[in-house]
Amino acid sequence: MPIRPSSPLALALLCALALTGAGCGSRNPADLDQARAPIDPLVFDDAYAPDVYFQAFMDTDPYAVGTDSVFVQSGDHSLTITVPPEGSNLGGWAGGVLTAVAGRDLADFNALTFYARASIPCAMDVFGYGNDNTGTSHLTAGRSGIPLTTAWSFVVIPIPAPAKLVSERGMFTFAEGREAGYPEGHRIWIDDIRFARLDNVTDPQPTLKPLTKQYFVGTTARLDSVHTVFAVDGAPVRVDHMPGYFDFSSSDPSVATVVRNEIRMVGLGDAVITATLGGMPVEGAVTVSGYQPPPAPATPPTLPAADVVSLFSGVYPDATVVNWNPHWQYSTAEDGLFTIDGDVARFYTFLNFVGVDFHLHTIDVTAMTHLHLDVYAPAGTRFLVKLVPFSGDNGWGTGSSELAFDASSTPAFAAGGWSSLEIPLADFGFTVPLDHLGQIVLSTPDASVVLVDNIYFHR
């Protein structure tokens, strides 16, 4: 904070000690040189840089990384990574980060560079930077599928926007699993890891995958599917990275804004999210629509627990659901949770069809008479529910039956309010027993934003 002299004498002494011409008037902080974090390109060269240490990813071998004096590109030692063999209790892959103790300023560099080789020909799963293993990184970037051989190769990973990396701890990231045909695992050697400014990294082509998304006002959604292709010695090099390297803007900030890697829906209507990279327009845009959520949650059930087999409710014990969105082929659904006045509902957006999968832990509903779901959609005319029985836990499907609901059906589905779908199981017309029910499939031709709550069978 500024010094505040307590007397005229103290003020006079400060003025006397000031540099000639500086005077005793106030100075604009914008005119002062800004302090920078340490500017150090070195990550590993014979040993870790003094402020760098290794952290293994969860469920990987914490001792997978070491040093080697036999296979060396330069100096006396290289960094070696050991991918565990098949059946290892250390998992099927190796991965982690080299992290700096304090943030470094990497704005003066445009690439991470290093040498790499492997004990077998392989395609490295990931090499990168910007991940400090805290779970809060928003500038992670890297290359995947980099081919390695038993000879040393020079690897360049361009930085999309170096000016963003002014206090970065994530110096180097790697992840590698076993290669097909090599159950014994393999080794990788890395040497001379450092950041650099290269003249042969040119022509960035940033891309944001064009998407159309629908959300309720008050929700947030992660931006994803971004990358930048560079020319390195004239050859294309793709860097996949987090959206934080881009600067985003919204065509209507009263509908949607962007904060780091998230779209925040703040109002009703449509907005187009576009981006720039260092002032350069990014190809592609995300169109978002904000919808009004229900003013209150669905009415909670009051049936006795002994008469209920529940999959999702805040009232009854729930059976085990393996996956609320298996991302089956051709499904565009995204899923999450949405809370209204303390009640949690399942949230689906961009819905065409989605599976509720519990086939590993099937349920017996032979004593039940009805399936109940509460469904809310701000728009749409038709909602379909399919049941899929199985032969047993983790068995095979023994058939399926689907029912469709609209404004004229019984029960009825209508947009703009909660639809209480109280469905007699007899309506599905099954001729096979329902003692091992394993899946429910929800689908719609036009209700792309849906909340689903209180999913249970009862008698």
C-alpha positions as CSV (number, residue, x, y, z in Angstrom):
1,M,0.0,0.0,0.0
2,P,1.2,3.6,-0.5
3,I,3.4,5.2,2.2
4,R,1.5,7.9,4.1
5,P,4.0,10.3,5.9
6,S,2.8,11.2,9.4
7,S,4.4,14.7,9.4
8,P,5.5,17.5,7.1
9,L,9.1,16.6,8.0
10,A,8.7,13.1,6.9
11,L,7.2,14.3,3.6
12,A,10.1,16.6,3.1
13,L,12.6,13.8,3.7
14,L,10.8,11.6,1.2
15,C,11.0,14.4,-1.4
16,A,14.7,14.9,-0.7
17,L,15.5,11.2,-1.3
18,A,13.4,10.9,-4.5
19,L,15.3,10.6,-7.8
20,T,16.0,13.8,-9.6
21,G,13.1,14.8,-11.8
22,A,10.7,12.3,-10.1
23,G,9.1,14.9,-7.9
24,C,6.7,14.1,-5.1
25,G,3.5,13.9,-7.2
26,S,1.6,10.7,-7.7
27,R,2.6,8.3,-10.5
28,N,0.3,6.3,-12.7
29,P,0.8,2.6,-12.0
30,A,0.2,1.9,-15.6
31,D,3.5,3.6,-16.4
32,L,5.5,1.4,-14.0
33,D,7.1,-1.9,-15.1
34,Q,5.0,-4.8,-14.0
35,A,6.8,-7.5,-12.0
36,R,6.9,-10.9,-13.8
37,A,7.0,-14.4,-12.5
38,P,10.3,-16.3,-13.1
39,I,11.2,-16.6,-16.8
40,D,12.9,-20.0,-17.1
41,P,12.6,-22.3,-20.1
42,L,14.3,-25.4,-18.6
43,V,12.2,-28.3,-17.4
44,F,14.6,-31.3,-17.6
45,D,18.2,-31.6,-18.7
46,D,20.2,-34.4,-17.0
47,A,17.9,-33.7,-14.0
48,Y,14.8,-31.8,-13.2
49,A,15.2,-28.0,-13.1
50,P,15.6,-27.0,-9.5
51,D,12.0,-26.0,-9.0
52,V,10.4,-29.0,-10.9
53,Y,9.1,-32.2,-9.5
54,F,7.1,-35.2,-10.8
55,Q,3.4,-36.0,-9.8
56,A,1.8,-39.2,-11.1
57,F,-1.8,-39.2,-12.2
58,M,-4.3,-41.1,-10.0
59,D,-4.3,-44.8,-10.4
60,T,-0.9,-44.9,-12.2
61,D,2.5,-46.1,-11.0
62,P,4.0,-43.3,-8.9
63,Y,7.5,-44.7,-9.7
64,A,6.9,-44.9,-13.5
65,V,9.3,-42.1,-14.1
66,G,13.1,-42.2,-13.5
67,T,16.4,-41.3,-15.1
68,D,18.6,-43.3,-17.5
69,S,22.3,-43.0,-18.4
70,V,22.3,-45.4,-21.4
71,F,19.9,-43.9,-23.8
72,V,20.7,-40.2,-23.8
73,Q,20.3,-37.5,-26.4
74,S,22.7,-35.1,-24.8
75,G,24.4,-34.8,-21.5
76,D,24.5,-37.7,-19.0
77,H,20.9,-38.6,-18.3
78,S,17.5,-38.8,-19.9
79,L,14.1,-39.1,-18.4
80,T,12.5,-42.5,-18.7
81,I,8.9,-43.6,-18.5
82,T,7.9,-47.2,-17.9
83,V,4.4,-48.4,-19.1
84,P,3.4,-51.4,-16.9
85,P,2.8,-54.9,-18.4
86,E,-0.5,-56.5,-18.8
87,G,-1.9,-57.7,-15.4
88,S,0.1,-55.2,-13.4
89,N,-1.6,-54.0,-10.2
90,L,-0.2,-50.6,-11.1
91,G,-2.8,-50.2,-13.9
92,G,-2.6,-50.3,-17.7
93,W,-0.9,-47.0,-18.3
94,A,1.6,-44.4,-17.1
95,G,0.9,-40.7,-16.8
96,G,1.7,-37.6,-14.8
97,V,3.0,-34.1,-14.9
98,L,6.3,-32.3,-14.2
99,T,5.2,-29.3,-12.0
100,A,7.0,-26.2,-11.0
101,V,6.9,-25.2,-7.4
102,A,5.8,-21.7,-8.3
103,G,4.3,-20.2,-11.5
104,R,6.6,-19.4,-14.4
105,D,6.1,-16.7,-17.0
106,L,6.2,-18.4,-20.3
107,A,5.0,-15.5,-22.4
108,D,8.3,-15.1,-24.2
109,F,8.1,-18.7,-25.7
110,N,6.0,-20.1,-28.4
111,A,6.6,-23.9,-28.1
112,L,7.5,-26.7,-25.7
113,T,10.3,-28.8,-27.2
114,F,12.1,-32.0,-26.3
115,Y,13.6,-35.2,-27.7
116,A,11.8,-38.6,-27.4
117,R,12.3,-42.2,-28.4
118,A,10.7,-45.5,-27.4
119,S,11.6,-49.2,-27.0
120,I,9.0,-50.1,-29.6
121,P,7.3,-48.2,-32.4
122,C,4.3,-46.5,-30.8
123,A,2.0,-43.5,-31.0
124,M,2.2,-41.5,-27.8
125,D,-1.2,-40.9,-26.3
126,V,-0.5,-37.4,-25.0
127,F,2.5,-35.0,-24.6
128,G,1.7,-31.5,-23.4
129,Y,1.8,-28.7,-20.8
130,G,-0.5,-26.5,-18.8
131,N,-1.7,-29.2,-16.4
132,D,-0.5,-28.7,-12.8
133,N,-2.5,-31.7,-11.5
134,T,-4.6,-29.6,-9.2
135,G,-7.8,-30.1,-11.1
136,T,-8.1,-26.3,-11.6
137,S,-6.0,-25.9,-14.8
138,H,-7.7,-24.0,-17.6
139,L,-4.8,-23.8,-20.0
140,T,-4.0,-27.4,-20.6
141,A,-2.7,-28.2,-24.1
142,G,-1.0,-31.0,-25.9
143,R,-0.6,-33.3,-28.9
144,S,-1.8,-36.8,-29.2
145,G,-0.7,-39.7,-31.4
146,I,2.9,-38.5,-31.8
147,P,4.7,-41.3,-33.6
148,L,7.8,-42.6,-31.7
149,T,10.5,-45.1,-32.9
150,T,13.6,-46.5,-31.4
151,A,15.5,-43.5,-32.7
152,W,15.5,-40.0,-31.1
153,S,13.1,-37.5,-32.7
154,F,12.6,-33.8,-32.0
155,V,9.1,-33.0,-30.8
156,V,7.5,-29.5,-31.0
157,I,4.3,-28.6,-29.2
158,P,3.3,-25.0,-30.2
159,I,1.6,-22.7,-27.6
160,P,-1.6,-21.2,-28.9
161,A,-1.4,-18.0,-26.9
162,P,1.8,-17.6,-25.0
163,A,0.7,-14.3,-23.4
164,K,-1.8,-16.4,-21.4
165,L,0.9,-18.4,-19.7
166,V,2.2,-15.7,-17.3
167,S,2.0,-17.8,-14.1
168,E,2.0,-21.5,-15.1
169,R,3.1,-24.5,-13.0
170,G,2.3,-27.3,-15.5
171,M,5.6,-27.7,-17.3
172,F,5.1,-31.1,-19.0
173,T,2.3,-33.6,-19.2
174,F,2.4,-37.2,-20.5
175,A,0.0,-40.2,-20.7
176,E,0.7,-43.5,-22.4
177,G,-1.1,-46.9,-22.3
178,R,0.1,-50.3,-23.5
179,E,0.4,-50.7,-27.2
180,A,-1.6,-53.5,-29.0
181,G,0.6,-56.6,-29.4
182,Y,3.0,-55.6,-26.6
183,P,1.5,-57.0,-23.4
184,E,4.9,-56.7,-21.6
185,G,4.6,-52.9,-21.8
186,H,7.3,-50.6,-23.1
187,R,9.6,-47.7,-22.2
188,I,9.9,-44.2,-23.4
189,W,12.9,-41.8,-23.1
190,I,12.6,-38.0,-23.0
191,D,15.5,-35.6,-23.0
192,D,16.2,-31.8,-23.0
193,I,12.7,-30.6,-22.2
194,R,12.5,-26.9,-22.4
195,F,10.3,-24.0,-23.7
196,A,11.6,-22.1,-26.7
197,R,10.9,-19.4,-29.2
198,L,11.0,-21.0,-32.7
199,D,10.9,-19.2,-36.0
200,N,9.5,-22.2,-37.8
201,V,6.2,-22.3,-35.8
202,T,3.8,-20.3,-38.0
203,D,0.3,-19.9,-39.5
204,P,-2.0,-20.8,-36.5
205,Q,-5.4,-21.9,-37.6
206,P,-7.7,-21.9,-34.5
207,T,-11.0,-23.8,-34.6
208,L,-14.1,-24.0,-32.4
209,K,-16.3,-26.9,-33.3
210,P,-19.7,-25.5,-34.5
211,L,-22.4,-26.6,-32.0
212,T,-26.0,-25.8,-31.1
213,K,-26.8,-26.2,-27.4
214,Q,-29.9,-25.6,-25.3
215,Y,-29.8,-24.9,-21.6
216,F,-32.0,-23.6,-18.8
217,V,-31.4,-20.1,-17.5
218,G,-29.1,-20.4,-14.5
219,T,-27.0,-23.3,-15.8
220,T,-23.5,-23.4,-17.0
221,A,-21.9,-25.5,-19.7
222,R,-18.3,-26.3,-20.5
223,L,-16.9,-25.2,-23.8
224,D,-15.0,-28.0,-25.5
225,S,-13.9,-29.3,-29.0
226,V,-11.3,-26.6,-29.6
227,H,-7.9,-26.9,-31.3
228,T,-5.3,-25.0,-33.2
229,V,-3.3,-26.3,-36.2
230,F,0.1,-24.8,-36.7
231,A,2.7,-25.1,-39.5
232,V,6.0,-26.4,-38.1
233,D,8.6,-26.4,-40.8
234,G,5.6,-26.2,-43.2
235,A,3.9,-29.4,-41.9
236,P,0.6,-29.2,-40.0
237,V,0.7,-29.9,-36.3
238,R,-2.5,-30.0,-34.3
239,V,-2.6,-28.9,-30.7
240,D,-5.7,-29.8,-28.7
241,H,-6.2,-27.4,-25.9
242,M,-8.7,-26.0,-23.4
243,P,-10.8,-23.0,-24.5
244,G,-9.0,-20.7,-22.1
245,Y,-6.5,-19.9,-24.8
246,F,-9.3,-18.2,-26.8
247,D,-11.0,-14.9,-26.0
248,F,-14.8,-15.3,-26.3
249,S,-17.6,-12.9,-27.0
250,S,-21.4,-13.3,-27.0
251,S,-23.7,-11.8,-29.5
252,D,-26.2,-11.2,-26.6
253,P,-24.6,-11.0,-23.2
254,S,-28.1,-10.8,-21.7
255,V,-28.6,-14.4,-22.8
256,A,-25.2,-15.9,-22.4
257,T,-21.7,-14.9,-21.2
258,V,-18.4,-16.8,-21.2
259,V,-16.1,-17.0,-18.2
260,R,-12.9,-19.0,-18.8
261,N,-14.1,-22.4,-20.1
262,E,-17.8,-22.0,-19.2
263,I,-20.9,-20.7,-20.9
264,R,-23.2,-19.1,-18.3
265,M,-26.9,-18.9,-19.3
266,V,-28.2,-15.7,-17.8
267,G,-31.4,-15.0,-19.8
268,L,-34.0,-16.3,-22.3
269,G,-33.3,-16.3,-26.0
270,D,-30.5,-17.2,-28.4
271,A,-26.9,-16.1,-28.5
272,V,-23.9,-16.9,-30.7
273,I,-20.6,-17.5,-29.0
274,T,-17.5,-16.6,-31.1
275,A,-13.8,-16.4,-30.3
276,T,-10.5,-14.9,-31.2
277,L,-6.9,-16.1,-30.7
278,G,-4.5,-13.3,-30.2
279,G,-6.9,-11.0,-32.1
280,M,-7.3,-13.6,-35.0
281,P,-10.9,-14.8,-35.6
282,V,-11.5,-18.4,-34.6
283,E,-13.3,-20.6,-37.2
284,G,-16.6,-21.9,-35.9
285,A,-19.2,-20.7,-33.4
286,V,-21.5,-22.1,-30.7
287,T,-25.2,-21.2,-30.8
288,V,-26.9,-21.4,-27.5
289,S,-30.6,-21.0,-26.5
290,G,-31.8,-20.2,-23.0
291,Y,-35.0,-21.7,-21.8
292,Q,-37.1,-21.0,-18.7
293,P,-36.8,-23.7,-16.0
294,P,-39.9,-24.8,-14.0
295,P,-40.8,-22.5,-11.1
296,A,-41.0,-25.4,-8.7
297,P,-39.8,-29.0,-8.6
298,A,-42.1,-32.0,-9.4
299,T,-44.4,-33.1,-6.6
300,P,-42.6,-35.6,-4.5
301,P,-44.0,-39.1,-4.2
302,T,-45.8,-40.4,-1.1
303,L,-46.1,-44.1,-1.8
304,P,-44.9,-46.5,0.9
305,A,-41.2,-47.5,0.3
306,A,-42.2,-51.2,0.4
307,D,-44.3,-50.7,-2.7
308,V,-41.5,-49.0,-4.8
309,V,-38.4,-49.9,-6.8
310,S,-36.7,-46.5,-7.4
311,L,-34.0,-45.5,-9.8
312,F,-33.9,-41.8,-9.1
313,S,-35.7,-39.9,-6.3
314,G,-35.0,-38.0,-3.2
315,V,-37.5,-40.0,-1.2
316,Y,-36.7,-43.7,-1.7
317,P,-33.4,-45.7,-1.7
318,D,-32.3,-45.9,-5.4
319,A,-31.1,-49.0,-7.2
320,T,-27.7,-48.9,-8.8
321,V,-27.7,-47.1,-12.2
322,V,-24.4,-47.7,-14.1
323,N,-24.8,-44.8,-16.5
324,W,-27.3,-42.0,-17.0
325,N,-25.9,-41.4,-20.5
326,P,-23.9,-44.2,-22.2
327,H,-23.3,-41.9,-25.2
328,W,-24.5,-44.6,-27.6
329,Q,-23.8,-44.1,-31.3
330,Y,-25.9,-41.4,-32.9
331,S,-27.1,-40.1,-29.5
332,T,-26.5,-36.3,-29.2
333,A,-27.7,-36.1,-25.6
334,E,-25.7,-34.2,-22.9
335,D,-26.6,-34.9,-19.3
336,G,-26.2,-33.4,-15.9
337,L,-28.1,-32.4,-12.7
338,F,-30.4,-29.4,-12.1
339,T,-31.5,-28.2,-8.7
340,I,-34.9,-26.5,-8.0
341,D,-35.6,-25.3,-4.5
342,G,-33.3,-28.0,-3.1
343,D,-34.7,-30.8,-5.3
344,V,-32.3,-32.5,-7.8
345,A,-33.6,-33.6,-11.2
346,R,-31.8,-35.3,-14.1
347,F,-31.1,-32.7,-16.9
348,Y,-30.8,-33.6,-20.6
349,T,-30.1,-31.2,-23.3
350,F,-29.7,-31.7,-27.1
351,L,-31.7,-34.8,-26.5
352,N,-32.6,-37.2,-29.3
353,F,-32.3,-40.4,-27.3
354,V,-30.5,-41.4,-24.2
355,G,-30.1,-44.7,-22.3
356,V,-30.5,-45.1,-18.5
357,D,-28.3,-48.2,-18.1
358,F,-28.4,-50.5,-15.1
359,H,-27.9,-53.9,-16.9
360,L,-25.0,-54.8,-14.6
361,H,-27.4,-54.6,-11.7
362,T,-30.8,-55.5,-13.1
363,I,-34.0,-54.9,-11.1
364,D,-37.0,-57.2,-10.6
365,V,-40.3,-55.4,-11.3
366,T,-42.5,-58.4,-11.7
367,A,-44.4,-57.4,-8.6
368,M,-44.9,-53.8,-9.8
369,T,-47.8,-52.4,-11.8
370,H,-46.6,-49.0,-13.0
371,L,-43.6,-47.0,-14.1
372,H,-43.6,-43.4,-12.9
373,L,-41.6,-40.4,-14.4
374,D,-42.0,-36.7,-13.9
375,V,-40.9,-34.9,-17.1
376,Y,-40.5,-31.2,-17.8
377,A,-39.8,-29.7,-21.2
378,P,-40.1,-26.0,-22.1
379,A,-40.8,-27.0,-25.7
380,G,-41.8,-30.1,-27.7
381,T,-44.8,-32.3,-28.4
382,R,-43.7,-35.9,-28.1
383,F,-41.8,-38.0,-25.5
384,L,-41.1,-41.7,-25.7
385,V,-40.2,-44.3,-23.1
386,K,-38.7,-47.7,-23.9
387,L,-38.1,-50.6,-21.4
388,V,-35.4,-53.3,-22.1
389,P,-35.4,-56.5,-20.1
390,F,-32.3,-58.7,-19.9
391,S,-31.6,-62.4,-19.3
392,G,-29.7,-61.6,-16.1
393,D,-27.1,-59.3,-14.6
394,N,-24.8,-58.3,-17.5
395,G,-26.7,-60.7,-19.7
396,W,-28.3,-60.2,-23.1
397,G,-31.4,-58.2,-24.0
398,T,-34.5,-60.3,-24.3
399,G,-36.6,-57.7,-26.2
400,S,-37.9,-54.2,-25.8
401,S,-41.1,-52.2,-25.9
402,E,-41.7,-48.5,-26.4
403,L,-44.6,-46.1,-25.7
404,A,-45.1,-42.6,-27.0
405,F,-46.8,-39.7,-25.1
406,D,-48.2,-36.4,-26.3
407,A,-51.0,-34.0,-25.4
408,S,-53.7,-36.5,-26.3
409,S,-52.2,-39.6,-24.8
410,T,-53.0,-41.2,-21.4
411,P,-51.0,-40.2,-19.5
412,A,-50.4,-37.0,-21.3
413,F,-47.1,-35.2,-22.1
414,A,-47.2,-31.4,-22.7
415,A,-44.5,-28.8,-22.8
416,G,-44.4,-25.9,-20.3
417,G,-45.1,-27.8,-17.1
418,W,-44.4,-31.0,-15.3
419,S,-45.9,-34.0,-17.0
420,S,-46.6,-36.8,-14.5
421,L,-46.3,-40.0,-16.6
422,E,-48.0,-42.7,-14.6
423,I,-47.6,-45.6,-17.0
424,P,-49.2,-49.1,-16.5
425,L,-46.6,-51.7,-17.2
426,A,-49.2,-53.8,-18.9
427,D,-49.3,-51.1,-21.7
428,F,-45.9,-52.2,-22.8
429,G,-47.3,-55.6,-23.7
430,F,-44.3,-57.7,-22.7
431,T,-44.5,-61.5,-23.1
432,V,-41.2,-62.0,-21.3
433,P,-40.7,-61.6,-17.6
434,L,-39.5,-58.3,-16.1
435,D,-37.4,-59.9,-13.4
436,H,-34.2,-58.6,-14.9
437,L,-35.0,-55.2,-16.3
438,G,-31.7,-53.5,-17.4
439,Q,-32.4,-50.3,-19.4
440,I,-34.8,-47.5,-19.9
441,V,-34.4,-45.5,-23.1
442,L,-35.8,-41.9,-23.3
443,S,-36.3,-40.3,-26.7
444,T,-38.0,-37.4,-28.4
445,P,-38.3,-35.8,-31.9
446,D,-38.6,-32.2,-30.7
447,A,-38.2,-31.8,-26.9
448,S,-34.5,-31.3,-26.9
449,V,-34.3,-29.9,-23.3
450,V,-35.8,-32.1,-20.6
451,L,-35.8,-32.5,-16.9
452,V,-36.7,-36.0,-15.5
453,D,-37.4,-36.7,-11.8
454,N,-38.9,-39.3,-9.6
455,I,-38.2,-42.3,-11.8
456,Y,-39.5,-45.4,-10.0
457,F,-41.7,-48.5,-10.4
458,H,-44.5,-49.1,-8.0
459,R,-47.6,-51.2,-7.2
